[in-house]
Amino acid sequence: MYKFAPLLTTCLIGFSLAGCASLTGSDKKQAEPTTPPPAQSANKQKENIEYADFEPEVLYLLLSGEIAAQRGRYDITLVNYLQAAKISRDKGVIARAMRIAQSLNGDNAQQQLANLWLEVEPDSLEAHRVAAIQAVKRNELEAALGHMEQLMGMGADADFDALALMARNLPPERQAELLNLYKELSQRYPDSVELDYSTALLLKMSGNTQEALDRINGLMDDNPNFQPGIVLRGDLLYESGKKRKALDYLLTNTRRFPSNRQMGTLYGRMLISEGDLRAAQDEFDRLINEHPDVPGLRLSHALVAIENRENDLAREDLTQLIEEGHHINEANYYLGRIEDSEGNIQPAINYYSRVEGGDFYFSALARKSALLAGNDQLDEAVTDIRNLRGENPAQDENYRLLEVNLLMEHGQEEQALDSASEAVGLYPENIQIRYARAMLLDMRGQTEPAEEDLKLIINQDPGNSVALNALGYILTTKTNRLDEARNYIERALALDPENPAILDSMGWVLFKEGELESALDYLARAWSDYTDPEIAAHYGEALWVSGAREQARIIWKEGLEKDPDHEILRETIQRLTQDSEL
């Protein structure tokens, strides 16, 4: 079997353990917030700026830079300050230019300013830190570590952990190079807790979980209260399969260090992963009490409450987030989900309509459109999508796919096919739109053009198991080319061996080829993973042919409970039993 796979799906909870090991807590200084663009604090800065006895050219650059900032032209502000810093070589001007460059993520300017600052003040801690970061971004790892080693020599925090975290974006060979450099430094500075910790962090990121765990265990033996190490050790224990030990370890330490937000958040996420949602909700409730001004914790608490079916509690959290101006799109989306789940259609539509951007925008629009269509307002929903498409041409492809999905799901196959064909004409490389058209063509009995679309997808993306399976299934059910069909399905199965839809396709092509025993094995596996009516039709027919007719009736009955009007299942039962009822 194949399944039409809409582009726009979303999970209620999307927690990740990635990135949980950066240094935080009392053992590590808190990172300073990014300086806002100058105009955001223009009034405060205006009265604090004291210009030295600069040359007229420098003074002009500084004043015009401030005026540009007040007008929102931060690019001009940065250019002027960078030039003023180079001419004056004044540490105050360099420092302020650096803050502006950092607020605008101007890497080239930061690199120039760091080099200039080190010429003027060779022992500047901030200049060395910036130079190290910029060296990493340019893949100059030895230069980066050189700056960090100088920081260590001056007795300062070298931010080895920050450099290790930045290595996530490096290719594996560069990560390995950085790891070797860290290990060499560790030999020269065997008593550096920060360096030892950061080496373990790099090992984790490189996939060397056990070596990372061994290193962090040794570090924690000598530094049992080092909170970043506790977080990393808990993460590594969990990652290495010692899940119960990880949970117990973090439970103990979150009570020892109740204000460590990162530790508590990691523990809460692990509880979610293990399905212990009640304990997870209690943990996020504790974290909210410890950190009432952290919006992300309140959002996490709301999502777990939704999973625990405590909708009123989730509403309270989400409403508070909106009132305080935090996570507004996410909060409106989940409030819509709550009303949706309770059958409150119009309030759900209202909340979905308030999602104006972000990751949940298209999910909210898709669900809002489906609710309108289900309320006999399909034309209104389609018109709304098309109007939004006109207002947001950069997202035209996504709007078009959403429209096709909506029309298909509500039985408007001809209109959906017209929309899909128009979209394919505009975006011939868009695999999802072309796949949607292939499914529509197949639904309307146009096997050859459907086959052509799927082959184009496979040529473009040979590892697309969904398209491989769909093509194999269509050839199995609509043609006599069973050898070719089986080849496509086998390729799909090799890519995704546990997918029940592909298992069903494999079972069905084997059944068509007369390999009944093998077919039953695949179909049984598909049915055990996914009790879909179409799988019920196939599995039941194979059982019926094998002589296990009572078992076939049981399978069919379960399939009908899922969808009493399923066309394929009804046809199968009628054809084999001469009776539409069981």
Backbone torsions as a table, in degrees:
resi	resn	phi	psi	omega
1	MET	NA	160.1	170.4
2	TYR	-126.5	158.7	178.3
3	LYS	-122.5	135.7	171.3
4	PHE	-71.1	124.5	-173.3
5	ALA	-108.4	99.0	178.4
6	PRO	-61.5	149.3	178.0
7	LEU	-65.4	-35.6	-164.2
8	LEU	-104.0	89.1	173.2
9	THR	-125.2	156.6	-178.9
10	THR	-146.6	149.6	176.3
11	CYS	-99.1	148.0	-179.4
12	LEU	-68.7	-40.0	-179.1
13	ILE	-121.3	127.4	-177.4
14	GLY	-129.6	50.2	-177.0
15	PHE	-77.2	152.3	178.0
16	SER	-137.3	143.1	176.7
17	LEU	-85.6	-4.5	-178.4
18	ALA	-64.6	139.3	173.6
19	GLY	77.1	21.7	-176.6
20	CYS	-89.5	0.4	-170.0
21	ALA	-109.5	14.2	177.6
22	SER	-70.8	154.1	-175.0
23	LEU	-70.5	125.8	172.6
24	THR	-145.9	179.3	175.4
25	GLY	90.1	-172.0	-171.5
26	SER	-70.1	-17.6	-180.0
27	ASP	-84.5	-3.8	-175.9
28	LYS	-138.9	138.3	178.6
29	LYS	-63.5	146.3	176.6
30	GLN	-74.7	138.7	179.0
31	ALA	-65.8	137.6	178.1
32	GLU	-71.7	141.7	178.6
33	PRO	-64.5	148.8	178.2
34	THR	-61.8	131.6	179.3
35	THR	-64.6	130.7	-179.9
36	PRO	-71.2	160.5	173.8
37	PRO	-53.6	147.2	-170.4
38	PRO	-50.3	-38.6	-174.7
39	ALA	-68.2	-21.7	-178.2
40	GLN	-66.7	-24.3	177.7
41	SER	-129.1	36.5	-171.9
42	ALA	-61.0	-40.9	-176.1
43	ASN	-64.9	-42.0	-179.3
44	LYS	-68.6	-42.2	-175.4
45	GLN	-70.8	-30.5	-174.3
46	LYS	-58.2	-40.4	-176.0
47	GLU	-83.4	-13.4	-177.8
48	ASN	-96.0	-16.1	-177.1
49	ILE	-73.5	126.2	176.6
50	GLU	-124.5	110.1	-177.6
51	TYR	-81.8	138.7	177.8
52	ALA	-78.9	-172.8	179.3
53	ASP	-81.4	78.7	-177.1
54	PHE	-88.8	159.2	170.8
55	GLU	-64.1	152.8	-178.5
56	PRO	-54.2	-38.0	-178.9
57	GLU	-62.7	-42.7	-179.7
58	VAL	-67.5	-44.5	-179.5
59	LEU	-61.4	-38.8	178.8
60	TYR	-63.7	-43.6	179.7
61	LEU	-60.9	-41.8	-179.4
62	LEU	-66.5	-47.0	-178.0
63	LEU	-66.3	-43.6	179.7
64	SER	-67.4	-30.2	176.1
65	GLY	-65.4	-41.7	178.2
66	GLU	-66.4	-40.5	178.5
67	ILE	-63.3	-42.0	178.5
68	ALA	-61.5	-38.3	179.2
69	ALA	-63.9	-41.7	179.4
70	GLN	-63.6	-24.2	178.9
71	ARG	-96.0	6.1	177.8
72	GLY	82.4	8.4	179.5
73	ARG	-95.6	70.5	-175.5
74	TYR	-67.4	-25.6	177.6
75	ASP	-62.7	-41.5	177.4
76	ILE	-66.7	-40.3	178.3
77	THR	-56.5	-46.8	-178.3
78	LEU	-64.7	-46.0	179.9
79	VAL	-58.6	-44.6	-178.9
80	ASN	-65.4	-44.2	-178.9
81	TYR	-67.3	-38.0	178.5
82	LEU	-62.3	-44.0	179.0
83	GLN	-66.2	-40.7	178.9
84	ALA	-63.7	-38.1	179.3
85	ALA	-64.8	-41.5	-178.5
86	LYS	-67.3	-38.1	-178.3
87	ILE	-74.6	-45.6	-173.7
88	SER	-83.2	-30.4	-174.0
89	ARG	54.8	29.4	-179.9
90	ASP	-86.3	130.2	-176.0
91	LYS	-62.6	-36.8	179.6
92	GLY	-64.9	-43.3	178.8
93	VAL	-66.6	-40.8	178.7
94	ILE	-60.9	-44.8	-178.4
95	ALA	-63.0	-43.0	-179.9
96	ARG	-69.6	-38.9	176.6
97	ALA	-61.1	-37.9	178.8
98	MET	-64.3	-42.3	179.3
99	ARG	-62.5	-40.0	178.5
100	ILE	-65.2	-44.2	-179.9
101	ALA	-61.9	-39.7	179.4
102	GLN	-67.1	-39.8	-179.6
103	SER	-65.8	-26.5	-179.3
104	LEU	-100.7	6.3	-178.4
105	ASN	54.2	39.9	179.7
106	GLY	-87.9	89.8	-174.7
107	ASP	-64.7	-43.6	-178.5
108	ASN	-62.1	-42.9	178.5
109	ALA	-64.7	-41.3	179.2
110	GLN	-61.9	-40.5	179.2
111	GLN	-63.1	-46.4	179.2
112	GLN	-61.5	-43.3	-177.6
113	LEU	-68.8	-37.9	178.4
114	ALA	-62.5	-44.6	178.8
115	ASN	-62.3	-42.9	178.9
116	LEU	-63.9	-43.7	-178.5
117	TRP	-61.4	-41.6	-179.8
118	LEU	-69.2	-28.1	173.5
119	GLU	-67.3	-40.0	-177.7
120	VAL	-78.7	-39.4	-176.0
121	GLU	-138.6	86.6	-174.0
122	PRO	-59.4	-23.6	-178.1
123	ASP	-99.1	18.3	179.8
124	SER	-69.6	118.6	-179.8
125	LEU	-64.5	-45.1	-177.5
126	GLU	-64.1	-40.0	-179.8
127	ALA	-63.3	-41.5	178.3
128	HIS	-64.2	-39.8	-179.7
129	ARG	-64.7	-46.3	179.6
130	VAL	-63.5	-42.3	-179.9
131	ALA	-61.2	-38.1	179.1
132	ALA	-64.8	-45.5	-179.8
133	ILE	-62.3	-44.8	-179.1
134	GLN	-66.8	-32.8	177.7
135	ALA	-65.7	-38.5	176.9
136	VAL	-62.5	-44.4	-179.1
137	LYS	-62.4	-24.8	178.3
138	ARG	-96.7	8.8	-179.7
139	ASN	63.7	27.2	176.3
140	GLU	-100.9	75.6	-169.0
141	LEU	-69.5	-39.5	-179.9
142	GLU	-65.2	-39.0	177.1
143	ALA	-63.1	-41.0	178.8
144	ALA	-60.6	-47.1	-179.3
145	LEU	-67.9	-28.4	176.1
146	GLY	-61.9	-44.6	177.1
147	HIS	-64.2	-39.3	-178.1
148	MET	-69.9	-35.2	177.2
149	GLU	-66.7	-34.7	175.5
150	GLN	-66.0	-37.3	175.9
151	LEU	-61.6	-42.7	177.8
152	MET	-61.7	-41.1	179.9
153	GLY	-63.0	-25.6	177.9
154	MET	-91.7	5.8	177.3
155	GLY	78.2	17.6	-177.7
156	ALA	-102.0	163.1	174.6
157	ASP	-70.1	121.6	-174.1
158	ALA	-88.6	-4.7	178.8
159	ASP	58.5	41.6	177.3
160	PHE	-61.6	-32.4	-179.3
161	ASP	-66.4	-39.0	179.3
162	ALA	-63.2	-41.0	178.1
163	LEU	-65.1	-40.4	179.0
164	ALA	-62.7	-41.4	180.0
165	LEU	-66.6	-35.4	177.2
166	MET	-64.7	-23.5	-177.7
167	ALA	-67.5	-10.8	176.1
168	ARG	-54.9	-33.3	-175.9
169	ASN	-88.1	0.6	180.0
170	LEU	-88.5	151.4	174.0
171	PRO	-65.8	158.3	-175.3
172	PRO	-53.7	-38.8	-177.5
173	GLU	-67.0	-32.9	177.9
174	ARG	-74.8	-35.3	174.9
175	GLN	-61.4	-42.1	179.4
176	ALA	-64.3	-38.6	177.8
177	GLU	-63.4	-44.3	179.4
178	LEU	-64.2	-39.7	179.3
179	LEU	-61.5	-42.8	178.3
180	ASN	-62.8	-39.3	177.9
181	LEU	-64.8	-39.6	177.5
182	TYR	-62.8	-42.9	-179.3
183	LYS	-63.9	-38.4	176.7
184	GLU	-63.3	-43.2	177.9
185	LEU	-64.3	-36.7	179.7
186	SER	-60.8	-34.5	177.6
187	GLN	-68.5	-33.4	179.7
188	ARG	-80.2	-27.2	-179.7
189	TYR	-127.2	71.0	-173.5
190	PRO	-67.0	-16.4	-177.5
191	ASP	-100.6	10.8	-179.0
192	SER	-85.0	107.2	178.6
193	VAL	-62.6	-44.1	-177.4
194	GLU	-61.9	-42.7	-178.5
195	LEU	-68.1	-40.4	178.9
196	ASP	-64.1	-43.8	178.0
197	TYR	-60.8	-46.4	-176.7
198	SER	-66.8	-32.2	175.5
199	THR	-65.4	-41.7	176.2
200	ALA	-62.4	-39.0	178.9
201	LEU	-63.3	-42.8	177.3
202	LEU	-64.3	-40.0	178.0
203	LEU	-60.9	-42.2	178.2
204	LYS	-60.7	-47.6	-178.1
205	MET	-64.6	-27.1	-179.7
206	SER	-85.4	0.0	178.9
207	GLY	88.8	5.2	179.0
208	ASN	-91.4	67.9	-170.9
209	THR	-61.8	-47.6	-175.4
210	GLN	-67.0	-41.0	177.8
211	GLU	-64.1	-38.7	177.2
212	ALA	-63.6	-42.4	179.7
213	LEU	-65.0	-40.8	178.2
214	ASP	-61.3	-41.8	-178.4
215	ARG	-67.9	-43.6	-177.7
216	ILE	-70.9	-30.6	176.3
217	ASN	-62.8	-43.8	178.1
218	GLY	-62.9	-40.5	178.6
219	LEU	-63.5	-42.6	-176.5
220	MET	-72.9	-24.9	175.6
221	ASP	-60.0	-37.1	-179.0
222	ASP	-92.4	-17.6	-176.6
223	ASN	-136.1	66.7	-172.1
224	PRO	-64.3	-16.8	-178.7
225	ASN	-103.1	10.1	-180.0
226	PHE	-76.2	101.5	-168.6
227	GLN	-65.7	-41.9	176.0
228	PRO	-58.2	-36.2	177.7
229	GLY	-66.4	-36.0	176.9
230	ILE	-62.1	-44.4	179.4
231	VAL	-60.8	-48.2	-178.1
232	LEU	-64.9	-40.2	179.7
233	ARG	-63.6	-42.9	177.2
234	GLY	-60.6	-41.9	179.2
235	ASP	-63.5	-43.2	-178.8
236	LEU	-68.7	-38.7	176.8
237	LEU	-59.3	-44.5	-179.3
238	TYR	-65.3	-44.4	-177.7
239	GLU	-65.2	-30.6	-178.6
240	SER	-85.5	5.7	176.8
241	GLY	95.3	-3.0	179.1
242	LYS	-89.7	63.9	-168.8
243	LYS	-68.6	-43.9	179.9
244	ARG	-64.1	-40.8	178.8
245	LYS	-64.4	-40.1	178.5
246	ALA	-62.5	-45.4	-179.5
247	LEU	-63.9	-44.1	179.5
248	ASP	-64.1	-40.8	-179.2
249	TYR	-63.2	-45.2	-179.1
250	LEU	-72.6	-34.1	175.8
251	LEU	-59.3	-46.9	179.5
252	THR	-60.6	-44.5	-173.2
253	ASN	-80.5	-26.1	174.2
254	THR	-68.2	-25.2	176.5
255	ARG	-83.0	-27.9	174.8
256	ARG	-72.3	-36.9	-177.2
257	PHE	-125.9	69.2	-172.5
258	PRO	-63.0	-21.8	-177.9
259	SER	-88.3	-3.4	-179.4
260	ASN	-78.6	101.2	-174.8
261	ARG	-65.6	-41.2	-177.5
262	GLN	-64.4	-40.5	179.9
263	MET	-63.9	-45.0	179.7
264	GLY	-66.1	-38.8	179.6
265	THR	-64.9	-42.4	177.8
266	LEU	-61.2	-43.6	179.0
267	TYR	-61.7	-44.1	178.5
268	GLY	-61.4	-41.6	179.9
269	ARG	-66.1	-37.7	177.1
270	MET	-64.0	-40.5	178.0
271	LEU	-61.2	-39.8	177.1
272	ILE	-63.1	-45.4	-179.8
273	SER	-60.2	-33.0	-179.7
274	GLU	-86.8	0.9	177.9
275	GLY	79.6	8.6	179.0
276	ASP	-90.3	73.0	-171.5
277	LEU	-72.2	-29.4	177.8
278	ARG	-65.4	-46.4	178.1
279	ALA	-65.1	-37.1	178.5
280	ALA	-62.8	-42.5	178.8
281	GLN	-63.5	-40.1	178.4
282	ASP	-63.1	-38.6	-179.0
283	GLU	-67.7	-44.5	179.0
284	PHE	-68.6	-29.9	174.6
285	ASP	-64.3	-42.0	177.0
286	ARG	-63.0	-42.4	-179.6
287	LEU	-64.8	-37.5	177.8
288	ILE	-62.8	-40.0	178.2
289	ASN	-65.5	-34.1	178.4
290	GLU	-76.4	-36.0	-174.9
291	HIS	-131.6	70.4	-174.6
292	PRO	-65.4	-15.9	-175.7
293	ASP	-101.6	16.3	178.9
294	VAL	-105.5	102.7	-173.8
295	PRO	-61.1	-35.6	-177.9
296	GLY	-59.8	-34.5	178.3
297	LEU	-67.0	-40.4	179.5
298	ARG	-66.2	-37.7	177.6
299	LEU	-64.8	-44.2	178.1
300	SER	-60.7	-42.1	178.3
301	HIS	-60.4	-41.5	179.9
302	ALA	-64.0	-42.3	-177.7
303	LEU	-66.4	-39.3	177.2
304	VAL	-67.8	-37.6	177.4
305	ALA	-61.3	-39.0	176.5
306	ILE	-61.1	-45.2	178.2
307	GLU	-61.3	-33.1	179.3
308	ASN	-86.2	8.1	178.3
309	ARG	61.6	30.1	174.6
310	GLU	-102.8	71.1	-172.6
311	ASN	-64.5	-36.6	-179.0
312	ASP	-64.3	-40.6	178.2
313	LEU	-65.0	-42.2	178.7
314	ALA	-64.3	-41.6	177.4
315	ARG	-56.7	-43.1	-178.4
316	GLU	-61.2	-45.9	179.4
317	ASP	-64.0	-47.4	-175.9
318	LEU	-67.1	-38.7	177.6
319	THR	-64.4	-40.4	178.6
320	GLN	-63.3	-40.2	178.2
321	LEU	-60.4	-43.0	179.5
322	ILE	-64.7	-44.4	-179.2
323	GLU	-61.8	-33.0	-178.8
324	GLU	-89.7	-2.3	176.9
325	GLY	79.7	26.9	-178.6
326	HIS	-116.9	140.5	174.8
327	HIS	47.3	45.2	-172.1
328	ILE	-63.7	-45.5	-178.8
329	ASN	-64.4	-45.6	179.3
330	GLU	-62.6	-43.0	-178.2
331	ALA	-63.3	-43.7	178.4
332	ASN	-64.3	-39.1	179.2
333	TYR	-60.8	-48.0	-177.0
334	TYR	-72.8	-30.5	171.8
335	LEU	-63.3	-38.7	174.7
336	GLY	-62.0	-41.2	178.7
337	ARG	-62.2	-39.1	179.5
338	ILE	-63.6	-50.7	-179.6
339	GLU	-62.7	-38.9	178.5
340	ASP	-58.6	-47.5	-177.6
341	SER	-65.5	-24.8	-179.5
342	GLU	-94.9	4.3	177.1
343	GLY	79.1	15.3	179.0
344	ASN	-91.4	84.2	-166.9
345	ILE	-63.9	-52.1	-175.4
346	GLN	-66.0	-44.0	174.5
347	PRO	-59.5	-36.9	178.2
348	ALA	-63.1	-45.3	178.3
349	ILE	-59.8	-40.9	-179.5
350	ASN	-61.9	-44.7	180.0
351	TYR	-66.6	-45.0	179.2
352	TYR	-58.8	-35.6	-179.2
353	SER	-66.4	-22.2	-178.0
354	ARG	-86.1	-4.7	175.7
355	VAL	-80.2	109.2	-169.9
356	GLU	-105.6	-2.7	-179.4
357	GLY	-179.8	-171.8	177.0
358	GLY	82.8	-172.6	-174.5
359	ASP	-65.1	-21.9	-174.1
360	PHE	-99.0	2.3	-173.2
361	TYR	-60.4	-53.4	-176.6
362	PHE	-71.7	-31.0	174.7
363	SER	-63.2	-42.9	179.4
364	ALA	-65.8	-42.9	-179.4
365	LEU	-66.0	-38.9	179.1
366	ALA	-62.4	-44.8	-178.6
367	ARG	-71.3	-39.3	175.8
368	LYS	-58.7	-44.5	-179.8
369	SER	-63.4	-40.9	179.2
370	ALA	-64.5	-39.3	178.4
371	LEU	-65.8	-41.3	177.4
372	LEU	-62.9	-44.4	-179.5
373	ALA	-63.4	-39.7	178.0
374	GLY	-68.2	-15.1	178.7
375	ASN	-103.4	28.3	179.6
376	ASP	60.9	32.1	178.3
377	GLN	-124.3	40.4	-178.6
378	LEU	-61.9	-44.3	-179.3
379	ASP	-60.4	-40.8	178.7
380	GLU	-63.7	-41.3	-180.0
381	ALA	-64.1	-43.9	-180.0
382	VAL	-65.2	-42.3	178.3
383	THR	-61.0	-41.1	179.3
384	ASP	-61.0	-45.3	179.8
385	ILE	-62.1	-42.5	-178.3
386	ARG	-68.1	-36.8	176.5
387	ASN	-64.3	-43.6	178.4
388	LEU	-64.1	-36.5	177.9
389	ARG	-60.9	-40.6	178.6
390	GLY	-67.6	-32.4	-179.2
391	GLU	-80.7	-20.2	-176.2
392	ASN	-130.9	69.0	-174.7
393	PRO	-60.2	-24.0	-179.9
394	ALA	-66.2	-22.6	-179.1
395	GLN	-107.0	21.8	-174.1
396	ASP	-54.6	-44.0	-178.0
397	GLU	-59.3	-45.4	-178.2
398	ASN	-65.3	-40.7	177.8
399	TYR	-62.8	-41.3	-178.8
400	ARG	-65.7	-41.6	178.1
401	LEU	-65.0	-40.2	177.5
402	LEU	-59.8	-42.6	179.3
403	GLU	-62.5	-44.1	179.6
404	VAL	-61.9	-46.6	178.2
405	ASN	-56.4	-46.8	-176.5
406	LEU	-62.1	-47.3	-179.4
407	LEU	-64.2	-40.0	179.6
408	MET	-64.9	-46.7	-176.8
409	GLU	-64.6	-20.0	-179.2
410	HIS	-111.3	27.0	168.4
411	GLY	76.3	10.3	-179.6
412	GLN	-95.3	66.0	-171.5
413	GLU	-64.4	-42.7	-178.0
414	GLU	-65.0	-44.6	178.8
415	GLN	-66.0	-39.3	178.9
416	ALA	-63.4	-41.2	-179.7
417	LEU	-65.3	-39.6	176.9
418	ASP	-61.7	-44.0	179.8
419	SER	-65.1	-41.2	-179.3
420	ALA	-65.7	-41.1	-179.6
421	SER	-65.5	-40.2	176.4
422	GLU	-61.4	-42.3	-179.4
423	ALA	-67.1	-40.2	177.9
424	VAL	-62.4	-38.0	177.1
425	GLY	-61.0	-35.2	-179.9
426	LEU	-82.5	-34.4	-174.3
427	TYR	-131.7	71.1	-175.7
428	PRO	-64.8	-18.7	-179.3
429	GLU	-91.6	-3.6	-178.1
430	ASN	-79.0	107.9	-174.9
431	ILE	-65.3	-40.2	-175.5
432	GLN	-67.5	-39.5	177.8
433	ILE	-67.5	-42.7	-179.5
434	ARG	-65.7	-37.7	177.7
435	TYR	-63.5	-42.1	178.2
436	ALA	-59.5	-42.5	179.6
437	ARG	-65.8	-38.9	178.8
438	ALA	-60.1	-41.8	179.5
439	MET	-65.6	-38.8	178.8
440	LEU	-67.0	-41.3	177.4
441	LEU	-61.5	-42.0	178.8
442	ASP	-64.6	-41.7	178.6
443	MET	-58.6	-32.6	-177.1
444	ARG	-95.7	14.5	174.5
445	GLY	76.9	14.0	-179.2
446	GLN	-96.9	74.7	-171.0
447	THR	-64.9	-44.2	-174.8
448	GLU	-63.4	-49.0	177.3
449	PRO	-66.0	-30.5	175.7
450	ALA	-64.1	-44.5	177.7
451	GLU	-59.8	-41.6	-179.6
452	GLU	-61.7	-45.1	178.6
453	ASP	-60.9	-44.4	-177.8
454	LEU	-66.8	-36.4	177.9
455	LYS	-68.1	-35.4	175.4
456	LEU	-63.0	-40.0	177.4
457	ILE	-62.9	-45.4	-177.7
458	ILE	-65.6	-37.3	176.2
459	ASN	-63.8	-37.3	179.9
460	GLN	-75.9	-35.0	-176.0
461	ASP	-139.2	83.3	-174.8
462	PRO	-61.0	-20.0	-179.7
463	GLY	-95.0	18.0	-178.5
464	ASN	-84.0	95.1	-175.3
465	SER	-66.9	-30.0	-179.8
466	VAL	-65.0	-47.2	179.8
467	ALA	-67.7	-40.0	177.8
468	LEU	-59.7	-46.0	-179.4
469	ASN	-65.9	-43.1	-179.1
470	ALA	-61.1	-43.8	-180.0
471	LEU	-64.7	-44.3	178.5
472	GLY	-61.4	-40.2	-178.9
473	TYR	-68.8	-42.0	178.6
474	ILE	-62.0	-44.3	179.0
475	LEU	-64.5	-33.7	178.4
476	THR	-66.8	-43.1	-172.3
477	THR	-91.1	-21.8	-173.1
478	LYS	-115.6	-7.2	-178.6
479	THR	-138.4	177.6	175.0
480	ASN	-101.7	12.0	-176.2
481	ARG	-87.7	64.3	-172.1
482	LEU	-70.4	-34.9	178.7
483	ASP	-62.6	-43.8	179.1
484	GLU	-65.9	-41.7	178.8
485	ALA	-60.0	-45.6	-178.5
486	ARG	-62.6	-36.1	179.1
487	ASN	-61.0	-45.4	179.3
488	TYR	-64.6	-41.7	-177.8
489	ILE	-67.5	-39.2	178.0
490	GLU	-62.8	-38.7	176.7
491	ARG	-63.8	-41.3	178.4
492	ALA	-64.3	-42.0	-177.7
493	LEU	-66.4	-34.9	177.2
494	ALA	-63.8	-32.8	-179.9
495	LEU	-80.7	-31.4	-175.1
496	ASP	-143.2	75.3	-168.5
497	PRO	-70.0	-15.0	-178.1
498	GLU	-106.0	5.0	-177.6
499	ASN	-72.4	118.3	-175.8
500	PRO	-63.4	-31.8	178.4
501	ALA	-64.5	-40.0	179.5
502	ILE	-73.1	-37.8	175.7
503	LEU	-59.5	-41.0	177.8
504	ASP	-63.2	-44.6	178.9
505	SER	-59.9	-41.8	-179.5
506	MET	-64.9	-43.3	178.2
507	GLY	-62.0	-39.1	-175.9
508	TRP	-72.6	-38.8	178.5
509	VAL	-68.9	-35.9	175.8
510	LEU	-64.7	-40.0	177.3
511	PHE	-61.2	-44.1	179.7
512	LYS	-63.0	-31.0	-179.6
513	GLU	-84.9	-2.5	177.2
514	GLY	89.8	7.8	178.9
515	GLU	-92.7	76.2	-169.0
516	LEU	-64.8	-44.3	-176.4
517	GLU	-62.8	-47.0	178.4
518	SER	-65.1	-38.4	179.5
519	ALA	-60.5	-45.0	-179.6
520	LEU	-61.0	-37.4	179.6
521	ASP	-62.1	-48.5	179.8
522	TYR	-65.9	-42.2	-177.7
523	LEU	-67.5	-37.4	177.4
524	ALA	-63.7	-40.8	178.3
525	ARG	-65.4	-41.4	178.5
526	ALA	-62.5	-44.7	-177.8
527	TRP	-66.2	-36.8	-178.9
528	SER	-67.2	-27.3	-179.3
529	ASP	-91.5	-25.4	-171.9
530	TYR	-154.9	104.0	-176.4
531	THR	-83.3	68.0	-179.3
532	ASP	-90.2	141.9	-179.0
533	PRO	-57.9	-35.2	179.4
534	GLU	-68.2	-39.2	174.7
535	ILE	-64.8	-38.3	177.2
536	ALA	-58.7	-40.8	178.8
537	ALA	-60.9	-47.1	-177.6
538	HIS	-68.5	-48.8	-177.4
539	TYR	-63.9	-43.0	179.2
540	GLY	-62.1	-40.6	179.8
541	GLU	-65.4	-41.0	178.3
542	ALA	-63.8	-41.0	177.3
543	LEU	-64.0	-41.7	-179.2
544	TRP	-60.7	-45.1	-179.7
545	VAL	-66.6	-33.1	-179.8
546	SER	-75.2	-10.9	-179.3
547	GLY	103.3	-8.1	-179.6
548	ALA	-87.1	67.6	-169.4
549	ARG	-74.3	-35.2	178.0
550	GLU	-66.0	-40.0	177.4
551	GLN	-64.7	-37.5	177.6
552	ALA	-61.3	-43.0	179.9
553	ARG	-62.5	-37.3	179.2
554	ILE	-63.9	-44.4	180.0
555	ILE	-63.5	-45.6	-179.8
556	TRP	-61.0	-41.1	-179.7
557	LYS	-61.9	-42.0	178.2
558	GLU	-64.1	-38.1	177.9
559	GLY	-64.7	-40.7	179.0
560	LEU	-66.2	-30.8	176.6
561	GLU	-64.0	-30.7	176.9
562	LYS	-73.5	-42.0	-177.9
563	ASP	-152.4	95.2	-175.9
564	PRO	-62.0	-21.4	-175.9
565	ASP	-108.9	18.8	-177.5
566	HIS	-63.6	120.6	-170.4
567	GLU	-62.6	-47.7	-177.1
568	ILE	-65.9	-42.9	-179.7
569	LEU	-64.9	-43.4	179.2
570	ARG	-62.2	-42.9	-179.8
571	GLU	-63.2	-40.7	-179.5
572	THR	-63.1	-47.2	-179.3
573	ILE	-62.1	-45.3	-179.7
574	GLN	-62.1	-43.4	-176.6
575	ARG	-66.3	-39.2	-174.6
576	LEU	-88.1	-33.2	-175.0
577	THR	-106.6	-7.8	-174.4
578	GLN	59.9	24.3	-178.0
579	ASP	-149.3	131.0	-179.2
580	SER	-79.5	-11.9	-179.6
581	GLU	-109.0	154.0	174.8
582	LEU	-103.6	NA	NA
